[in-house]
Amino acid sequence: MDNSNLPNISSAHIPVEAMPLSWGKSYLMCPPDYFGVFYEINPWMHQEDRPDFDLAMEQWQNLAANLRRAGATVEIIEPVKGLPDMVFVANAGLVDGGRMILSSFRHPERQPESIYTSHWFQARGAEVAELTGEDDLYFEGCGDAFPYGNCLLAAYGFRSSRSSHLALSRLLGIPVHSIRLVDERFYHLDISFSPLDSRHAIVNPAAWDRASNAIIAEVVPEPLVLELDEALTFCANCVVVNKVVIMPACPPRVGRILERWGYDVCVLPVGEFLKAGGAVRCLTLPLDMTISLAELHL
């Protein structure tokens, strides 16, 4: 067959189908029995602005119910009196198959949480690993680290230390791209970045320095770039289950783009938890991540 007259179609012009995330259908949550704002360790926390306990419990239960409705499973870790931020279980660590990489919290108020997290995972047969390295090594779990593409995006600047990224790379055997957070209002990566699928992610450029923005632009083929006022609604602190995006708020423009990409948006207000600087993603820890060079592709 003579192909000389056929058009030369470059692979760059062939649409690449977005593949769903390989994780995000199983979550750990911690009930807010002892939740409150009893200290101030981020710009959103003010002890005079105490959350309403009944409303917080209702918001938490609505989140758990809607995760299940979207097709996810939810497991529960028991809350501990005196650890009000344990409800933000995303910071507990990073799951890698049958292994839990335990967080090393920067603030003393949260450090005891790791004892109970370790017990929970060990009781279920998981290996619990801790990062080792410099004395000032801090790592705050899925709050500051997401697998994306063939790498791990990990943030530093306010809670996690950059030295933890080298330790993560050694432990996981994968490349780690370091993202520097520069706006204390977005003190964790999960407030400014949310992976949706293999092509799409919600991103907030105002949270990162110039070099980090360049990394995100290289890694994410088609980002949903937030304006600052949109980012301040915590809409990037969301969870994706199948084609449902569960968000604490959804600015109109963001909703239109997500719908164009084929997503259904479920808005679940979590205003009582915002008083402590956390929203939907902060309240959930993915249990079904497998982070290795062989498995990591989304």
Secondary structure, 3 states (H helix, E strand, C coil): CCCCCCCCCCHHHCCCCCCECCCCCEEEECCCCCCCCCCCCCCCCCCCCCCCHHHHHHHHHHHHHHHHHHCCEEEECCCCCCCHHHHCHHHHEEEECCEEEECECCCCCCCCHHHHHHHHHHHCCCEEEECCCCCCCCECHHHCEEEECCEEEEEECCCCCCHHHHHHHHHHCCCEEEEEECCHHHCCHHHCEEECECCEEEECHHHECHHHHHHHHHHCCEEEECCHHHHCCCCCCCEEECCEEEECCCCHHHHHHHHHCCCEEEECCCHHHHCCCCCCHHHCEECCCCCCCCCCCC
